Amino acid sequence: MAFLGLVAYDVWPIGVLVIGVLVALLMTLQFIVYGMHQFAAFALRAWRAGMGLIIAYFRSLAGGGL
């Protein structure tokens, strides 16, 4: 792999650097997107759990758990 990288860099150094930066950027973005997805899923679960508790509380005030 290093040999191929050196040959490619020898032929087209700017292109290899640009492609390398793009690959690194895409590899980093996948973790950022995954983290945002996990955060949104957690927030949605917390919201649903909270709303369930609020609804249960108001039902208990109304006399009873229908």
Backbone hydrogen bonds in HBPLUS format (Angstrom, degrees):
<---DONOR---> <-ACCEPTOR-->    atom                        ^
c    i                          cat <-CA-CA->   ^        H-A-AA   ^      H-
h    n   atom  resd res      DA  || num        DHA   H-A  angle D-A-AA Bond
n    s   type  num  typ     dist DA aas  dist angle  dist       angle   num
A0005-GLY N   A0001-MET O   2.94 MM   4  6.20 156.9  2.00 149.1 156.1     1
A0006-LEU N   A0002-ALA O   2.85 MM   4  6.11 155.9  1.91 151.2 157.4     2
A0007-VAL N   A0003-PHE O   2.93 MM   4  6.19 159.6  1.97 153.1 158.6     3
A0008-ALA N   A0004-LEU O   2.92 MM   4  6.06 165.6  1.94 148.8 153.2     4
A0009-TYR N   A0005-GLY O   2.88 MM   4  5.99 156.0  1.94 144.5 151.7     5
A0010-ASP N   A0006-LEU O   2.90 MM   4  6.03 145.6  2.02 140.0 149.4     6
A0011-VAL N   A0007-VAL O   3.09 MM   4  6.38 146.7  2.21 146.4 154.5     7
A0012-TRP N   A0008-ALA O   2.86 MM   4  6.01 171.0  1.87 159.0 161.5     8
A0016-VAL N   A0012-TRP O   3.13 MM   4  6.36 156.8  2.18 153.9 160.6     9
A0017-LEU N   A0013-PRO O   3.08 MM   4  6.30 159.3  2.12 147.9 153.2    10
A0018-VAL N   A0014-ILE O   2.88 MM   4  6.12 162.8  1.91 153.9 158.9    11
A0019-ILE N   A0015-GLY O   2.90 MM   4  6.00 169.8  1.91 150.8 154.1    12
A0020-GLY N   A0016-VAL O   2.88 MM   4  5.92 154.7  1.95 141.9 149.8    13
A0021-VAL N   A0017-LEU O   2.94 MM   4  6.14 156.2  2.00 147.5 153.2    14
A0022-LEU N   A0018-VAL O   2.95 MM   4  6.21 159.4  1.99 150.6 156.6    15
A0023-VAL N   A0019-ILE O   2.88 MM   4  6.09 158.8  1.92 151.8 157.3    16
A0024-ALA N   A0020-GLY O   3.01 MM   4  6.20 162.2  2.04 145.9 150.8    17
A0025-LEU N   A0021-VAL O   2.87 MM   4  6.07 155.4  1.94 148.3 155.5    18
A0026-LEU N   A0022-LEU O   2.92 MM   4  6.15 163.2  1.95 151.2 155.0    19
A0027-MET N   A0023-VAL O   2.92 MM   4  6.11 156.4  1.98 149.9 156.8    20
A0028-THR N   A0024-ALA O   3.01 MM   4  6.19 146.3  2.13 142.3 150.9    21
A0029-LEU N   A0025-LEU O   2.87 MM   4  6.09 157.2  1.92 150.2 157.1    22
A0030-GLN N   A0026-LEU O   3.17 MM   4  6.35 146.7  2.28 144.8 150.9    23
A0031-PHE N   A0028-THR O   3.13 MM   3  5.56 129.9  2.40 107.2 118.8    24
A0032-ILE N   A0028-THR O   3.23 MM   4  6.60 151.5  2.31 146.3 154.7    25
A0033-VAL N   A0029-LEU O   2.86 MM   4  6.05 167.9  1.87 157.7 160.0    26
A0034-TYR N   A0030-GLN O   3.00 MM   4  6.07 157.0  2.05 137.9 144.8    27
A0035-GLY N   A0031-PHE O   2.93 MM   4  6.03 157.6  1.98 141.3 147.4    28
A0036-MET N   A0032-ILE O   2.95 MM   4  6.21 156.3  2.01 149.1 155.4    29
A0037-HIS N   A0033-VAL O   2.93 MM   4  6.14 155.0  1.99 148.2 155.2    30
A0038-GLN N   A0034-TYR O   2.93 MM   4  6.19 161.1  1.96 151.8 156.5    31
A0039-PHE N   A0035-GLY O   2.95 MM   4  6.13 159.0  1.99 147.3 153.2    32
A0040-ALA N   A0036-MET O   2.93 MM   4  6.12 161.0  1.97 148.8 153.7    33
A0041-ALA N   A0037-HIS O   2.93 MM   4  6.12 158.6  1.97 150.9 156.9    34
A0042-PHE N   A0038-GLN O   2.95 MM   4  6.15 157.4  2.00 147.6 153.7    35
A0043-ALA N   A0039-PHE O   2.89 MM   4  6.11 161.2  1.92 150.3 155.8    36
A0044-LEU N   A0040-ALA O   2.95 MM   4  6.12 156.0  2.01 146.4 152.6    37
A0045-ARG N   A0041-ALA O   2.99 MM   4  6.23 158.8  2.03 146.7 152.3    38
A0046-ALA N   A0042-PHE O   2.88 MM   4  6.12 159.9  1.92 152.7 158.4    39
A0047-TRP N   A0043-ALA O   2.87 MM   4  6.04 157.2  1.92 146.4 153.0    40
A0048-ARG N   A0044-LEU O   2.94 MM   4  6.15 164.6  1.96 151.4 155.0    41
A0049-ALA N   A0045-ARG O   2.97 MM   4  6.12 158.9  2.01 146.9 152.9    42
A0050-GLY N   A0046-ALA O   2.88 MM   4  6.02 160.5  1.92 149.6 155.2    43
A0051-MET N   A0047-TRP O   2.89 MM   4  6.10 160.6  1.93 151.4 156.7    44
A0052-GLY N   A0048-ARG O   2.95 MM   4  6.10 150.7  2.03 142.4 150.7    45
A0053-LEU N   A0049-ALA O   3.03 MM   4  6.34 151.8  2.11 146.4 153.3    46
A0054-ILE N   A0050-GLY O   2.96 MM   4  6.25 157.7  2.01 149.6 155.9    47
A0055-ILE N   A0051-MET O   2.90 MM   4  6.07 163.2  1.92 150.2 154.6    48
A0056-ALA N   A0052-GLY O   2.98 MM   4  6.10 158.6  2.03 143.7 149.9    49
A0057-TYR N   A0053-LEU O   2.92 MM   4  6.09 150.8  2.01 143.9 152.0    50
A0058-PHE N   A0054-ILE O   3.02 MM   4  6.32 163.2  2.05 152.8 156.0    51
A0059-ARG N   A0055-ILE O   2.94 MM   4  6.11 152.3  2.01 147.6 155.9    52
A0060-SER N   A0056-ALA O   2.98 MM   4  6.17 150.6  2.07 142.4 149.9    53
A0061-LEU N   A0057-TYR O   3.04 MM   4  6.36 144.9  2.17 143.4 153.3    54
A0062-ALA N   A0058-PHE O   3.06 MM   4  6.23 145.0  2.18 141.4 150.1    55
A0064-GLY N   A0059-ARG O   3.09 MM   5  5.70 153.1  2.16 153.7 152.4    56
A0063-GLY N   A0060-SER O   3.35 MM   3  5.34 157.7  2.40  97.6 104.0    57
